[in-house]
Amino acid sequence: MKVLVTGATGFTGSRVVPLLLDSGYQVRCFVRETSDRSPLSSLKVEWAVGDLSNPKALTAALRDTDVLVNIASLGFGHAASILRSAKEAGVKRGIFISTTAIFTQLNTSSKSIRLAAEEAIQASGLDYTILRPTMIYGSPRDRNMWRLIRFMKQSPIIPVVGSGNHLQQPIFVDDVAQAVLLALQNNVTIGRSYNIAGKTPLTYNQVIDTVAFTLRKRMWKLHLPYMPIVRFLQFTERIRLRLPIKAEQALRLNENKAFLYEEAKKDFGFSPRSFEEGIKIEIEN
Ligand SMILES: NC(=O)c1ccc[n+]([C@@H]2O[C@H](COP(=O)([O-])OP(=O)(O)OC[C@H]3O[C@@H](n4cnc5c(N)ncnc54)[C@H](OP(=O)(O)O)[C@@H]3O)[C@@H](O)[C@H]2O)c1
């Protein structure tokens, strides 16, 4: 069976592709002219060059494949044309990575685009499965936990916006890859959308404690008042001053982001690792 993977060169995609190959799938990677192919350079894959904003290239890349695994973000408004390309190329099965960020109470910039993308997939007539991961971590490419680890290695004090008591449930990148494979292998997932998350939720304070424990380091948390910090960050954005954290991220930190994954467990045996296990792998590798 041949699979076309979009987002193959990315943080998650580069973990999905080897797993698909190991499980006997042939893989064609849809990459941009500018994509860095080095994470996949040792693998036996076909390449198709194009951009998701160019439906013709995607349709051509999808020809003579059986499945589309769409890992590239649905937040850029390409969903409708991706679905048209799949239809034109005669591809009937699609696995789509979405995000639990669609459940945010905030009016974030990409929420409506992502919600519209899911609705389009669900109405497309394709044999689809949507997987919605929480925050994905697991390597220096993750842009979230790696930054925290790096900061904590250098500093004895960690600023925490607000109480740090809100829940989150980060998912290890290889558990996302495993979910893609299992969803593909289990036809019960056709026509269904699943939240996927780490084993159990933990507070941001517990995230810091777990990272500190794994680094064998003592850390002091400096709790900063929530709203003044958000207002300050909003002000810096208005005057176009770039800081490592955006107001939207600070606001998201103070939302509970714990998600049940019972449906994924029941339908395809999804069994993610704990944050303690995952962060140990990330720090030790
Ligand atoms: N990271 C998280 O914490 C997180 C959490 C929940 C859900 N998700 C979802 O999980 C998926 C993977 O995330 P990630 O963090 O692994 O992504 P990533 O590292 O940013 O990789 C994105 C991939 O998509 C490709 N891509 C982007 N725009 C494209 C375009 N216009 N045409 C063709 N290819 C394009 C990139 O190609 P280049 O190599 O050319 O840049 C890259 O291979 C995304 O759908 C994301 O929304 C991520």
PDBQT file of the ligand as one rigid body, heavy atoms in Angstrom, charges set to zero:
ROOT
HETATM    1  N1  LIG A 301       3.848  20.752  17.547  1.00  0.00    +0.000 N 
HETATM    2  C1  LIG A 301       2.805  20.691  18.372  1.00  0.00    +0.000 C 
HETATM    3  O1  LIG A 301       2.914  20.887  19.593  1.00  0.00    +0.000 OA
HETATM    4  C2  LIG A 301       1.455  20.326  17.808  1.00  0.00    +0.000 A 
HETATM    5  C3  LIG A 301       0.377  20.161  18.703  1.00  0.00    +0.000 A 
HETATM    6  C4  LIG A 301      -0.869  19.766  18.200  1.00  0.00    +0.000 A 
HETATM    7  C5  LIG A 301      -1.028  19.561  16.847  1.00  0.00    +0.000 A 
HETATM    8  N2  LIG A 301       0.042  19.762  15.998  1.00  0.00    +0.000 N 
HETATM    9  C6  LIG A 301      -0.156  19.489  14.571  1.00  0.00    +0.000 C 
HETATM   10  O2  LIG A 301       0.703  18.414  14.230  1.00  0.00    +0.000 OA
HETATM   11  C7  LIG A 301       1.153  18.582  12.880  1.00  0.00    +0.000 C 
HETATM   12  C8  LIG A 301       2.670  18.502  12.844  1.00  0.00    +0.000 C 
HETATM   13  O3  LIG A 301       3.214  19.521  13.644  1.00  0.00    +0.000 OA
HETATM   14  P1  LIG A 301       4.790  19.704  13.743  1.00  0.00    +0.000 P 
HETATM   15  O4  LIG A 301       5.046  20.589  14.919  1.00  0.00    +0.000 OA
HETATM   16  O5  LIG A 301       5.429  18.384  13.661  1.00  0.00    +0.000 OA
HETATM   17  O6  LIG A 301       5.061  20.530  12.418  1.00  0.00    +0.000 OA
HETATM   18  P2  LIG A 301       6.421  21.164  11.858  1.00  0.00    +0.000 P 
HETATM   19  O7  LIG A 301       7.615  20.613  12.524  1.00  0.00    +0.000 OA
HETATM   20  O8  LIG A 301       6.230  22.647  11.861  1.00  0.00    +0.000 OA
HETATM   21  O9  LIG A 301       6.411  20.667  10.352  1.00  0.00    +0.000 OA
HETATM   22  C9  LIG A 301       5.499  21.155   9.419  1.00  0.00    +0.000 C 
HETATM   23  C10 LIG A 301       5.676  20.370   8.141  1.00  0.00    +0.000 C 
HETATM   24  O10 LIG A 301       4.686  20.802   7.191  1.00  0.00    +0.000 OA
HETATM   25  C11 LIG A 301       5.343  21.219   6.004  1.00  0.00    +0.000 C 
HETATM   26  N3  LIG A 301       4.618  22.318   5.370  1.00  0.00    +0.000 N 
HETATM   27  C12 LIG A 301       4.247  23.467   5.980  1.00  0.00    +0.000 A 
HETATM   28  N4  LIG A 301       3.628  24.269   5.078  1.00  0.00    +0.000 NA
HETATM   29  C13 LIG A 301       3.628  23.598   3.914  1.00  0.00    +0.000 A 
HETATM   30  C14 LIG A 301       3.150  23.909   2.609  1.00  0.00    +0.000 A 
HETATM   31  N5  LIG A 301       2.526  25.087   2.349  1.00  0.00    +0.000 N 
HETATM   32  N6  LIG A 301       3.308  23.005   1.625  1.00  0.00    +0.000 NA
HETATM   33  C15 LIG A 301       3.918  21.819   1.876  1.00  0.00    +0.000 A 
HETATM   34  N7  LIG A 301       4.412  21.463   3.073  1.00  0.00    +0.000 NA
HETATM   35  C16 LIG A 301       4.253  22.351   4.088  1.00  0.00    +0.000 A 
HETATM   36  C17 LIG A 301       6.733  21.632   6.453  1.00  0.00    +0.000 C 
HETATM   37  O11 LIG A 301       7.610  21.616   5.349  1.00  0.00    +0.000 OA
HETATM   38  P3  LIG A 301       9.055  22.352   5.400  1.00  0.00    +0.000 P 
HETATM   39  O12 LIG A 301      10.009  21.289   5.871  1.00  0.00    +0.000 OA
HETATM   40  O13 LIG A 301       9.280  22.784   3.996  1.00  0.00    +0.000 OA
HETATM   41  O14 LIG A 301       8.931  23.503   6.353  1.00  0.00    +0.000 OA
HETATM   42  C18 LIG A 301       7.029  20.564   7.482  1.00  0.00    +0.000 C 
HETATM   43  O15 LIG A 301       7.423  19.353   6.866  1.00  0.00    +0.000 OA
HETATM   44  C19 LIG A 301       0.594  19.900  12.395  1.00  0.00    +0.000 C 
HETATM   45  O16 LIG A 301      -0.608  19.646  11.694  1.00  0.00    +0.000 OA
HETATM   46  C20 LIG A 301       0.286  20.646  13.683  1.00  0.00    +0.000 C 
HETATM   47  O17 LIG A 301      -0.772  21.582  13.534  1.00  0.00    +0.000 OA
HETATM   48  C21 LIG A 301       1.263  20.132  16.447  1.00  0.00    +0.000 A 
ENDROOT
TORSDOF 0
